[in-house]
Amino acid sequence: MEMFYGTKKLLARPMTLAEYNTYRGWTLPSNEDGSTKGYLVEYLDGGPANDSRHKNYISWSPAAVFEAAYQPVDALSFGHAVAALKEGRKVARSGWNGKNMFLYYVEENKYPAERNSGSAIFGHFPNDEVPYRAYIAMLTAQNDVVPWLASQSDVLADDWYIVE
């Protein structure tokens, strides 16, 4: 088998193994401990529904396995925050001092060179269309936008959250 690392979007609620088996209408196997804590998990990013009460594939996960793999959306790692950005979500850190600040993802595109009047860039690109790569932008506390670069603290923080 190969090793994989991933990020999934899901819904979950605490449920023991016995509760999960009852929920599914199954009999708990005699060699399993029904009091084992865990989660009913509904995956939002794939898999056909396997229970009529859910729109997506469901399963059960032991608590330790689940808690090591998933974070609530109000306490994300930087990697999960970046994944949310790429999905088109806005993110911020609870540790930031500025009010109403957030980050968002800007897809690569181009703009007319004329937007930079007097710029030395005129005539450099075909049709004077200046290409730019994708980047992360920040809406600042002053309510303007700047390209954003992560600090060491930002990269190592686990206080990222999705801005609704």
DOKE-73657 format. One record per residue: x, y, z of N, C-alpha, C, O, CB in turn. Coordinates in pm, 1 decimal. Each point is the difference from the previous one (the first is absolute). Glycine has a CB too. Layout:
N
> X, Y, Z, X, Y, Z, X, Y, Z, X, Y, Z, X, Y, Z
...
***
This chain:
164
> 83.8, -118.4, 0.0, -83.8, 118.4, 0.0, 88.0, 124.4, 0.0, 111.3, -0.9, 52.6, -294.4, -123.5, 68.8
> 131.6, 230.8, -181.0, 70.3, 127.3, -3.3, -54.5, 92.2, 107.6, -114.2, -14.5, 43.6, 156.6, -12.1, -289.6
> 40.8, 122.5, 288.8, -42.8, 96.9, 99.5, -59.9, 121.6, -69.8, 49.5, 44.0, -103.8, 128.4, -124.2, 264.5
> -285.8, 134.1, -102.0, -66.4, 119.2, -51.6, -23.7, 97.0, 114.0, -11.9, -39.8, 115.8, -97.7, -93.2, -299.7
> 102.9, 259.7, 150.2, -37.2, 103.7, 95.4, -107.2, 82.3, -67.3, 14.6, 35.2, -117.1, 215.8, -29.0, 228.0
> -337.3, 25.6, -40.9, -107.7, 68.7, -67.5, -81.6, 91.7, 87.3, 13.6, 3.1, 122.3, -19.9, -192.1, -270.3
> -78.0, 262.5, 81.7, -94.6, 89.4, 64.7, -136.7, -31.2, -57.0, -16.9, -7.9, -121.7, 191.6, 189.7, 158.0
> -271.4, -199.5, 50.4, -136.6, -28.5, -44.0, -95.6, 95.8, 67.0, 22.4, 43.4, 113.0, 34.0, -285.1, -149.2
> -163.4, 274.3, -34.1, -108.2, 75.0, 59.6, -102.6, -101.0, 48.3, -37.3, -91.7, -73.1, 77.7, 295.1, -75.9
> -85.8, -186.1, 272.9, -95.2, -95.2, 53.2, -83.6, 59.8, 111.6, 32.2, 104.4, 56.7, 122.9, -286.7, -118.8
> -262.2, 113.1, 91.1, -81.9, 29.8, 116.6, 21.3, -114.8, 97.2, 22.3, -113.3, -42.6, -196.6, 246.1, -91.9
> 168.1, -106.0, 263.2, 20.4, -107.4, 97.1, -74.1, 31.3, 128.4, -23.9, 116.0, 33.5, 247.7, -168.1, -133.6
> -259.5, -53.5, 171.4, -55.5, 16.7, 133.9, 45.1, -116.8, 85.6, 11.3, -112.5, -48.7, -211.9, 239.2, -40.5
> 226.5, -100.2, 217.7, 45.0, -106.5, 89.5, -102.8, -113.1, 6.2, -120.8, 23.5, 4.4, 249.6, 145.5, 130.4
> -77.4, -292.5, -134.5, -86.2, -117.5, 4.4, 85.6, -121.5, 35.1, 104.9, -20.9, -60.8, -264.7, 121.7, -110.4
> 117.1, -180.2, 267.2, 75.3, -121.2, 31.8, -18.6, -101.1, -112.4, -86.6, 15.9, -86.0, 59.9, 25.1, 334.9
> 108.5, -144.3, -246.9, -10.3, -105.2, -100.9, -135.2, -70.0, 10.9, -60.6, -32.8, -102.0, 311.0, 0.7, 106.5
> -298.7, 8.5, 118.5, -131.0, -63.9, 18.4, -110.8, 89.3, -54.7, -91.7, -48.3, -66.6, 177.3, -72.0, 270.8
> -77.7, 250.2, -176.5, -101.3, 93.0, -51.2, 0.3, 2.2, -152.4, -105.8, 6.9, -62.5, 129.8, 132.5, 269.5
> 94.6, -145.3, -266.5, 9.3, -0.8, -145.9, -64.4, -126.0, -57.1, -75.8, 6.9, -96.8, 287.2, 128.9, 108.9
> -181.4, -249.7, 47.4, -59.2, -125.3, -48.2, -151.8, 3.1, 12.6, -70.3, -45.0, -90.5, 278.9, -77.8, 155.6
> -259.8, 174.9, 45.3, -144.7, 13.9, 17.7, -56.6, 95.1, -105.0, -103.7, -28.4, -60.0, 127.1, -15.8, 307.3
> 43.7, 156.1, -269.6, -42.4, 99.3, -99.0, -13.3, -63.7, -137.9, -94.5, 28.3, -73.7, 207.4, 152.5, 206.5
> -17.9, -266.4, -166.6, 0.3, -64.7, -131.8, -90.9, -123.6, -4.7, -22.6, -56.3, -107.1, 255.9, 140.2, 73.9
> -285.9, -126.6, 150.4, -84.6, -119.0, 3.4, 79.5, -128.5, -3.2, -49.8, -103.8, -43.7, -125.5, 234.2, -67.8
> 298.1, -123.6, 157.5, 89.1, -115.6, 0.2, 13.7, -56.1, 140.9, -30.8, 67.4, 98.3, 155.1, 26.5, -295.5
> -78.2, -216.5, 205.5, 32.8, -62.9, 127.4, 149.8, 17.6, 22.9, 80.8, -28.5, -88.4, -271.5, -141.2, 67.2
> 226.9, 216.4, 139.3, 141.2, 19.0, 33.6, 68.5, -135.9, 7.5, -46.1, -87.2, 73.7, -6.6, 300.3, 53.2
> 161.4, -233.5, -200.9, 71.9, -127.9, 8.6, 46.5, -25.9, 143.8, 36.8, 93.6, 71.0, 38.3, -68.5, -311.6
> -76.7, -149.8, 282.7, 32.7, -35.5, 138.6, 144.7, 32.1, 37.0, 31.0, 14.7, 118.2, -201.8, -194.2, -132.6
> 259.0, 190.6, -83.2, 140.5, 28.0, 30.0, 32.3, 149.7, -1.0, 117.4, 36.9, 4.8, -60.9, -258.2, -103.5
> -158.4, 308.5, 92.5, 22.8, 144.4, -0.4, -60.6, 62.9, 124.7, -102.6, -45.8, 50.5, 103.8, 47.3, -302.2
> 63.1, 103.5, 300.5, -42.7, 70.5, 120.8, -93.7, 114.5, -37.9, 43.8, 100.1, -56.6, 172.4, -161.0, 173.6
> -342.6, 46.3, -86.5, -100.2, 98.9, -35.8, 16.7, 133.7, 68.4, -53.4, 100.4, -47.2, -96.4, -286.8, 9.3
> 223.4, 190.1, 149.2, 18.5, 126.6, 72.4, 112.6, 85.5, -59.5, 25.8, 110.7, 47.4, -108.9, -224.5, 159.2
> 149.8, 62.4, -310.2, 108.3, 75.0, -62.5, -54.5, 131.6, -54.2, -94.9, 2.0, -78.4, 216.2, -216.1, 19.5
> -59.4, 324.2, 102.3, -44.1, 132.1, -43.8, 48.4, 26.1, -142.2, 107.6, -43.8, -40.8, -104.5, 127.5, 278.9
> -85.3, -11.9, -310.7, 35.1, 31.8, -137.2, -96.1, 100.8, -58.1, -65.8, 75.2, 71.8, 164.0, -301.0, -98.5
> -105.0, 225.6, -106.8, -81.5, 97.4, -71.5, -71.5, -64.5, -117.2, 56.5, -83.3, -70.8, 100.7, 263.9, 139.5
> -282.5, -141.2, -88.3, -69.4, -25.2, -125.0, 52.8, 106.5, -95.4, -5.2, 119.0, 31.3, -207.1, -220.4, 80.0
> 262.4, 60.6, -225.9, 63.3, 91.0, -95.2, -77.1, -4.4, -131.1, -28.9, -107.6, -52.5, 255.6, 75.0, 161.0
> -260.3, 151.7, -161.7, -59.2, 10.5, -132.6, 96.4, 77.7, -88.0, 26.8, 117.6, 24.3, -263.6, -126.5, 68.6
> 288.5, -57.5, -195.1, 98.1, 60.7, -89.5, -70.0, 86.6, -103.9, -93.8, -45.3, -65.6, 248.9, -149.6, 100.6
> -110.5, 318.7, -50.3, -63.2, 93.7, -91.5, 69.6, 9.0, -134.9, -46.8, 70.3, -89.5, -27.6, 55.9, 286.6
> 185.0, -196.3, -212.0, 78.4, 14.0, -122.6, 11.2, -128.3, -80.2, 103.0, -25.8, -62.2, 22.5, 202.7, 175.6
> -229.6, -256.5, -112.4, 3.0, -118.2, -84.7, -62.5, -121.4, 64.6, -21.4, -4.4, 121.1, 223.8, 94.6, -223.6
> -230.8, -187.1, 20.7, -59.4, -123.7, 45.9, -151.2, 5.4, -5.5, -60.4, 96.5, 46.7, 257.1, -132.6, 98.7
> -258.9, -67.0, -202.3, -145.9, -2.1, -7.3, -61.3, -20.9, 138.4, 60.7, -62.4, 87.0, -46.6, -26.8, -321.6
> -133.1, 141.0, 253.5, -69.8, -17.1, 127.7, -19.7, -148.9, 26.9, -35.3, -76.2, -90.0, -82.0, 299.5, 62.4
> 140.4, -263.3, 151.2, -19.1, -140.3, 38.7, -101.2, -13.7, 113.1, -10.1, -105.3, 63.0, 244.5, 56.9, -134.2
> -309.8, 156.7, 96.7, -104.8, 0.3, 102.5, -101.8, 105.2, -44.1, 37.6, 112.7, -32.3, 122.7, -186.9, 222.5
> -287.4, 38.6, -191.8, -103.6, 89.6, -53.9, -17.1, 128.4, 81.4, -60.5, 95.3, -49.3, -54.6, -296.8, -38.0
> 166.1, 206.7, 209.3, -12.2, 119.8, 83.6, 109.5, 102.3, -29.7, 0.6, 108.9, 57.6, -105.6, -249.8, 119.3
> 196.6, 106.6, -265.6, 113.8, 87.6, -29.8, 15.0, 16.2, -150.7, -30.8, -90.6, -77.4, 146.4, 18.1, 289.5
> -67.3, 190.5, -252.3, 21.5, 27.1, -142.6, 129.2, -62.1, -51.2, 15.5, -20.6, -120.4, -142.6, 232.7, 146.6
> 221.0, -242.6, 65.1, 133.2, -45.5, -37.3, 36.1, -128.3, 73.7, -76.3, -49.6, 82.9, 143.8, 286.5, -127.6
> 49.6, -289.1, 12.9, 52.0, -121.6, 62.7, 25.6, 24.0, 148.7, 57.7, 102.0, 37.6, 46.6, -172.4, -256.5
> -147.2, -23.1, 303.1, 26.6, 10.7, 143.6, 81.7, -119.0, 47.7, 0.2, -106.9, -61.1, -213.5, 235.5, 92.7
> 282.8, -106.5, 80.1, 72.9, -107.8, 66.0, 21.0, 39.3, 145.9, -43.0, 106.8, 43.6, 158.8, -174.7, -260.8
> -50.3, -18.4, 290.7, 30.9, 26.1, 139.6, 151.4, 2.1, 15.1, 70.3, -79.0, -63.0, -286.6, -29.8, 141.7
> 266.7, 199.6, 5.4, 142.9, 9.9, 24.1, 26.1, 0.0, 150.2, -70.1, 69.0, 74.0, 102.4, 58.0, -290.2
> 67.6, -203.3, 263.4, 36.9, 7.9, 141.0, 43.6, 142.9, 34.5, 60.3, 68.0, -82.9, 9.3, -312.2, 81.0
> -99.4, 289.1, 122.3, 27.5, 138.1, 41.1, 146.9, 38.5, -19.1, 28.6, 106.5, -54.6, -214.5, -125.7, 219.4
> 278.9, -65.4, -121.1, 142.1, 35.3, -8.6, 44.0, 18.6, -145.3, 76.5, 91.5, -30.3, -34.5, -218.1, 242.9
> -89.5, 41.4, -301.2, 34.3, 9.3, -141.7, -59.6, 127.2, -59.2, 67.9, 74.2, -71.0, -58.4, -326.1, 53.0
> -136.6, 276.6, 47.6, -69.3, 118.0, -51.6, 66.2, 128.3, 48.5, 28.7, 89.3, -79.8, -241.9, -219.6, 73.2
> 237.4, 139.6, 135.9, 53.9, 123.4, 58.9, 143.4, 27.7, -43.7, 43.2, 115.3, 0.1, -192.5, -150.9, 195.0
> 223.8, -69.0, -232.7, 135.5, 20.3, -51.1, -2.1, 49.7, -144.4, 95.7, 62.8, -45.4, -13.1, -242.6, 199.4
> -191.2, 152.0, -226.2, -5.6, 33.5, -142.4, -77.5, 126.9, -32.2, 27.3, 64.3, -101.3, -10.1, -304.1, 59.1
> -112.8, 277.0, 125.8, -89.8, 109.7, -34.3, 1.1, 109.2, 105.1, 20.1, -26.0, 118.7, -161.9, -134.7, -242.5
> 119.8, 283.1, 78.5, -5.6, 116.3, 87.6, -131.9, 72.2, -23.6, -48.7, 5.0, -113.0, 301.5, 17.8, 112.1
> -311.2, 33.4, 107.4, -121.2, 80.7, -22.6, 34.1, 123.4, -82.3, 113.7, 46.9, 3.3, -212.6, -128.4, 213.8
> 1.7, 134.8, -291.2, 27.4, 110.9, -90.5, 33.9, 130.5, 70.2, 31.4, 98.8, -66.3, -182.4, -207.7, -92.2
> 145.4, 111.6, 291.0, 40.7, 121.4, 71.9, 136.0, -16.7, 67.3, 39.0, 83.7, 81.4, -280.0, -29.9, -44.1
> 313.2, -160.2, -70.0, 133.4, -24.0, 55.6, 85.6, -75.0, -101.8, 52.0, -108.0, 28.3, -146.7, 103.1, 206.4
> 108.5, 63.7, -353.3, 70.0, -66.7, -109.2, 150.5, 23.0, 4.2, 47.7, 101.0, 51.6, -252.8, -77.0, -187.9
> 278.5, -119.8, 80.7, 142.5, 19.2, -24.8, 14.7, 87.9, -124.3, -96.7, 23.1, -72.6, 156.2, -248.7, 178.5
> 61.3, 273.8, -129.1, 26.2, 82.7, -117.5, -29.3, -77.2, -128.7, -57.8, 54.8, -93.8, 232.7, 71.4, 223.0
> -135.0, -252.6, -133.4, -25.3, -81.6, -119.1, -147.8, -10.7, -31.8, -39.9, 9.5, -116.1, 245.5, -137.1, 166.1
> -287.0, 107.6, 52.9, -144.3, -7.4, -23.1, -56.5, 136.5, -39.5, -94.6, 7.9, -78.4, 79.6, -196.8, 243.2
> 72.6, 295.9, -110.8, -43.2, 135.0, -39.0, 29.7, 23.3, -148.1, -83.0, 56.5, -71.4, 124.0, 28.2, 306.7
> 75.7, -127.2, -281.9, 35.0, 15.3, -141.6, -95.9, -82.2, -87.0, -43.4, 46.9, -105.2, 286.7, -8.5, 167.0
> -276.0, -159.2, -19.0, -95.4, -82.0, -76.0, -134.5, 71.4, -9.8, -63.0, -1.2, -105.8, 179.7, -209.5, 181.8
> -161.1, 272.8, 33.0, -126.5, 74.9, -1.5, 9.6, 119.6, -95.1, -95.5, 29.6, -71.8, 49.4, -101.0, 309.9
> 160.7, 140.1, -239.2, 19.6, 112.1, -92.0, -16.2, -45.8, -144.6, -67.1, 65.9, -79.5, 222.2, 43.2, 244.6
> -94.1, -220.9, -198.3, -5.9, -51.1, -136.9, -140.8, -43.0, -39.0, -30.3, -9.9, -118.9, 266.5, -63.9, 141.7
> -322.7, 48.1, 74.8, -140.5, -32.0, -26.2, -83.9, 126.3, -16.6, -119.8, -7.5, -27.2, 147.0, -204.5, 157.0
> 36.5, 328.9, -113.2, -73.3, 125.2, -13.8, -52.2, 56.6, 130.7, -80.8, 92.9, -0.5, 19.6, -169.1, -222.5
> 106.6, 20.9, 335.8, -44.4, 48.8, 130.4, 91.3, 111.7, 47.8, 112.9, 12.8, -47.4, -207.5, -239.0, 102.7
> 46.7, 306.6, 37.9, 81.3, 102.2, 65.9, 45.4, -58.8, 133.4, -75.7, -72.6, 64.4, -50.2, 267.1, -177.7
> 248.8, -163.7, 155.2, 51.2, -49.3, 128.3, 66.0, 113.5, 77.2, 40.7, 101.2, -57.1, -6.4, -330.4, -41.8
> -24.7, 210.0, 229.2, 66.1, 96.4, 87.5, 55.8, -75.8, 119.6, -28.0, -118.5, 18.5, -126.3, 307.8, -92.4
> 232.5, -120.4, 153.5, 52.1, -56.5, 124.9, -69.0, 67.5, 116.6, -21.6, 121.2, -1.4, 244.9, -171.5, -105.1
> -258.0, -28.0, 207.3, -59.1, 60.2, 119.7, 104.6, 80.7, 75.5, -35.5, 86.3, 80.3, -129.5, -275.5, -64.1
> 293.3, 163.1, -40.0, 108.3, 71.6, 66.7, 34.3, 134.6, -61.6, 84.0, 72.2, 53.8, 2.9, -291.1, 8.4
> -149.8, 254.5, -173.4, 27.1, 129.9, -61.4, -66.3, 110.7, 79.5, -110.8, -16.7, 51.2, 128.6, -91.3, -276.2
> 50.3, 221.0, 235.1, -52.5, 112.8, 77.1, -97.7, 85.7, -78.4, -92.2, 57.0, 58.4, 303.1, -56.9, 68.2
> -193.2, 10.3, -257.1, -85.8, 85.7, -81.7, -139.8, -57.3, -15.0, -17.5, -121.4, -10.3, 218.9, 199.4, -111.4
> -300.1, 9.3, 120.4, -138.4, -43.6, -14.3, -36.1, -16.2, -147.1, 46.0, 75.8, -85.4, -105.0, 40.1, 300.1
> -23.7, -215.5, -242.9, -55.9, -25.8, -132.7, 104.9, -30.9, -106.9, -27.8, 13.3, -119.2, -157.7, 135.5, 182.8
> 304.6, -189.4, -22.8, 104.0, -39.3, -95.2, -25.1, -143.5, -44.9, -44.6, -83.7, 78.5, 211.6, 241.3, 29.3
> -138.0, -185.4, -234.6, -5.6, -137.9, -46.3, 86.1, -14.5, -124.6, 38.9, 98.4, -63.0, -271.1, -127.1, 159.0
> 260.6, -95.9, -129.5, 74.7, -33.6, -120.8, -95.3, -60.1, -102.1, -102.2, -58.8, 35.4, 313.7, 20.8, 98.1
> -176.6, 53.6, -260.7, -73.2, -67.1, -106.6, 97.5, -32.1, -112.1, 106.8, 60.2, -10.8, -322.4, 59.6, 71.1
> 177.2, -215.1, -143.1, 83.9, -50.2, -108.5, -33.3, 74.3, -129.2, -117.0, 13.6, -35.8, 131.1, -240.8, 146.6
> 87.3, 274.5, -179.7, -16.8, 67.2, -128.1, 57.3, -92.4, -107.5, 119.1, -31.3, 1.3, -105.9, 265.1, 104.9
> -97.6, -276.5, -198.0, 44.5, -89.1, -106.8, 85.9, 75.0, -100.4, -12.9, 121.3, -16.5, -193.0, -260.1, 46.4
> 294.3, 64.5, -96.9, 84.1, 63.9, -101.1, -88.0, 59.8, -108.9, -107.1, -51.7, -31.5, 295.8, -109.3, 79.9
> -141.0, 270.3, -104.6, -77.3, 70.7, -101.1, 92.4, 99.2, -68.5, 121.9, -16.6, 4.3, -338.4, -10.8, 126.5
> 161.6, 129.3, -193.4, 79.5, 107.3, -58.3, -83.1, 127.4, 4.3, -122.5, -2.9, 12.3, 249.8, -158.6, -163.1
> -57.1, 272.3, 140.4, -68.2, 130.0, -1.0, 66.1, 89.4, -103.2, 116.1, -21.1, -35.2, -179.1, -1.4, 279.2
> -9.8, 122.2, -292.8, 57.3, 90.2, -100.5, 109.7, 87.0, 60.6, -16.3, 53.9, 109.4, -202.9, -52.3, -231.1
> 329.7, 11.8, 51.1, 112.4, 81.1, 48.2, -41.9, 144.1, 23.7, 60.5, 69.0, 82.1, 97.2, -217.6, -205.6
> -259.1, 194.9, 54.0, -44.6, 139.4, 14.9, -46.4, 31.8, 141.8, -9.2, 117.1, 36.8, -57.2, -119.6, -276.1
> 37.1, -100.3, 319.6, -37.8, 24.6, 139.3, 116.7, 56.2, 80.2, -19.6, 57.4, 107.1, -147.6, -242.4, -122.5
> 288.2, 168.5, -36.4, 120.4, 54.7, 63.6, 51.8, 113.8, -86.8, 102.7, -15.2, -66.2, -44.3, -209.2, 172.6
> -126.6, 336.9, -107.5, 39.4, 110.5, -87.8, 144.1, 41.3, 29.1, 42.0, 8.2, 115.4, -281.4, 71.2, -126.8
> 314.0, -53.7, -96.1, 139.3, 39.1, 13.1, 91.5, -116.5, 35.7, 116.4, 20.6, 34.3, -195.2, 203.1, 33.5
> 27.1, -345.0, -75.7, 77.7, -117.2, 38.9, 100.1, -40.0, -107.6, -25.2, 16.3, -119.3, -167.3, -92.6, 257.0
> 304.4, 24.5, -94.3, 102.8, -50.4, -91.6, -40.2, -134.6, -59.1, 74.2, -55.5, -81.0, 100.6, 177.4, 212.5
> -290.4, -175.8, -93.1, -42.8, -130.9, -47.1, -66.7, 7.1, -137.5, -17.1, -102.9, -65.4, -11.3, 33.5, 303.1
> -9.4, 189.6, -282.3, -63.3, 13.6, -131.6, 89.1, -59.2, -107.6, 121.2, 21.4, -0.3, -240.6, 185.4, 76.7
> 58.1, -281.8, -168.7, 72.3, -57.6, -112.7, 76.1, -127.1, 32.8, 61.0, -58.6, -89.4, -42.7, 285.5, 2.7
> -19.4, -271.2, 210.1, 75.4, -119.2, 37.4, -78.0, -129.3, -27.8, 58.8, -100.7, -39.2, 56.9, 236.9, 214.2
> -247.3, -133.1, -154.7, -82.5, -120.0, -18.2, -90.4, 16.7, -122.2, -39.6, 111.7, -33.3, 44.7, -156.3, 282.5
> -37.8, -67.1, -316.6, -90.8, 6.6, -115.0, -130.9, 70.6, 39.0, -57.7, -27.8, 105.2, 159.0, -185.4, -198.3
> -145.8, 302.5, 8.6, -124.5, 75.4, 21.2, 1.4, 81.0, 129.7, -105.3, 40.7, 49.3, -14.7, -217.0, -177.8
> 238.3, 199.5, 183.3, 13.0, 73.0, 127.1, -88.7, -57.9, 110.2, -55.6, 72.9, 82.1, 110.0, 131.9, -212.9
> -66.1, -339.2, 130.1, -72.4, -70.1, 105.3, 104.0, -56.5, 96.4, 79.2, -86.2, -38.1, -275.8, 29.1, -116.9
> 197.1, 104.7, 279.2, 100.0, -39.7, 98.9, -49.4, -123.7, 75.6, -97.8, 7.8, 74.4, 176.9, 232.9, -51.1
> -11.7, -355.1, -42.1, -42.9, -120.2, 71.3, 49.2, 3.0, 145.3, 107.7, 51.5, 29.9, -104.8, -181.0, -247.0
> -83.9, 73.5, 305.2, 45.9, -17.7, 137.9, -38.2, -139.0, 46.9, -98.4, -58.4, -45.5, 76.5, 305.7, 92.7
> 102.0, -298.9, 44.8, -24.0, -132.5, 55.5, -101.2, 8.3, 114.1, -28.1, 107.2, 53.6, 261.1, -178.4, -118.5
> -286.1, -44.6, 99.8, -91.3, -7.0, 113.9, 74.4, 45.0, 126.1, 120.2, -22.3, 13.8, -251.7, -167.5, -122.4
> 59.2, 252.4, 198.6, 59.9, 44.2, 126.0, -107.2, 9.8, 107.2, -119.4, -10.6, -27.8, 298.1, 136.6, -96.9
> -134.1, -105.7, 246.4, -90.5, 20.0, 113.3, -2.2, 148.6, 31.4, 105.1, 62.5, 14.3, -58.8, -295.2, 79.8
> -165.6, 288.9, -83.4, -17.1, 141.6, 31.2, -63.4, 14.2, 138.2, -68.3, -90.1, 48.6, 44.9, 146.3, -294.6
> 47.8, 59.2, 307.9, -57.9, 28.6, 130.9, -85.3, 125.6, -6.9, 41.2, 101.8, -55.6, 154.3, -211.7, 168.8
> -315.0, 101.0, -55.9, -77.2, 120.3, 26.6, 49.6, 48.3, 136.0, -14.5, -70.0, 100.3, -193.5, -5.0, -238.2
> 265.5, 192.6, 141.2, 64.5, 50.6, 122.0, -100.9, 65.1, 94.2, -116.7, 19.1, -34.0, 327.3, 16.6, -96.1
> -162.3, -2.5, 248.8, -82.8, 71.0, 98.2, -37.5, 138.9, -50.1, -97.9, 57.9, 46.9, 209.0, -186.0, 137.5
> -34.6, 182.2, -278.9, -29.0, 131.6, -58.2, -97.3, -10.9, -117.6, -30.3, 99.3, -66.1, 257.5, -20.9, 137.7
> -275.7, -200.7, -96.7, -97.1, -27.4, -106.0, 56.9, 24.6, -140.2, -69.2, 50.1, -88.6, -111.1, 10.8, 249.2
> 308.2, -97.3, -178.5, 57.2, -4.1, -133.2, 63.2, -137.1, -19.0, 2.2, -81.1, 92.5, 38.8, 332.7, -94.7
> 10.2, -277.4, -116.7, 50.0, -132.9, -33.2, 147.8, 5.4, -31.9, 46.7, 90.5, -69.2, -271.8, -155.0, -16.5
> 299.1, -34.2, 137.0, 142.8, -13.9, -29.9, 30.8, -147.3, -26.5, -67.5, -87.8, 53.9, 124.7, 290.1, 89.9
> 43.8, -230.2, -226.1, 48.3, -138.3, -9.1, 51.3, -40.5, 138.2, 54.4, 83.0, 72.9, 7.5, -57.5, -320.9
> -78.8, -150.7, 283.6, 32.7, -44.5, 135.6, 107.2, -107.6, -3.3, 2.5, -84.1, -89.8, -235.0, 139.2, 164.7
> 320.3, -51.4, 23.1, 104.6, -100.0, 16.6, -3.5, -48.8, 144.3, -3.6, 81.1, 92.6, 147.8, 25.5, -273.8
> -143.2, -237.7, 201.2, -9.6, -59.0, 133.4, 127.1, 20.6, 80.7, 110.8, -8.1, -53.1, -268.3, -160.5, -38.0
> 140.2, 195.3, 220.2, 113.0, 3.1, 92.8, 19.5, -140.9, 56.8, -84.2, -87.4, -20.5, 41.2, 333.1, 78.8
> 152.9, -267.2, 12.1, 22.3, -128.5, 66.8, -113.7, -30.1, 97.2, -46.7, -113.5, 8.9, 295.6, 143.8, -31.6
> -293.2, 72.6, 95.4, -110.0, -18.6, 95.5, -127.7, -43.2, -70.8, -72.4, -86.9, 48.7, 175.0, 259.4, 100.8
> -130.1, -111.4, -264.7, -119.9, -36.1, -76.1, 6.2, -145.7, -46.0, -98.5, -73.0, 10.7, 75.6, 311.9, -86.2
> 137.8, -280.5, 24.8, 15.5, -135.6, -52.6, -16.1, -104.1, 110.0, -56.3, -106.7, -24.5, 208.9, 195.1, -152.7
> -105.0, -60.0, 297.0, -3.9, -97.7, 108.9, -125.5, 8.1, 85.6, -20.2, -84.4, 87.3, 265.2, 94.0, -85.7
> -329.1, 89.7, -24.6, -119.6, 20.1, 83.3, -110.1, -101.2, -32.2, -12.2, -46.4, -113.4, 68.7, 289.6, 126.9
> -134.9, -275.7, 86.2, -117.3, -86.3, -14.9, -127.5, 74.8, 38.3, -96.2, -60.3, 47.4, 238.6, -141.3, 0.3
> -142.5, 333.8, -68.5, -117.4, 80.8, 34.5, -64.6, 62.3, -123.2, -68.0, 102.1, 9.7, 171.3, -55.0, 212.0
> -81.7, -108.8, -337.0, -62.8, 46.6, -123.4, -147.3, -39.2, 1.5, -36.4, -103.7, 55.4, 255.5, 84.1, -182.2
> -302.5, 101.3, 66.9, -141.2, -34.5, -11.3, -55.3, 51.3, -132.5, 56.1, 90.8, -61.4, -81.1, -84.1, 312.5
> -84.1, -65.4, -293.0, -67.5, 40.1, -123.0, -92.6, 116.4, 32.3, -79.7, -7.0, 93.5, 93.1, -228.6, -189.0
> -2.3, 342.1, 17.8, -83.4, 118.8, 17.0, -125.7, -20.3, -83.2, 7.7, -22.8, -120.7, 194.3, 174.4, 161.6
> -315.9, -143.3, 22.7, -128.6, -18.3, -69.7, -52.1, 131.4, -51.7, -106.7, 4.4, -61.2, 55.0, -199.6, 205.1
***
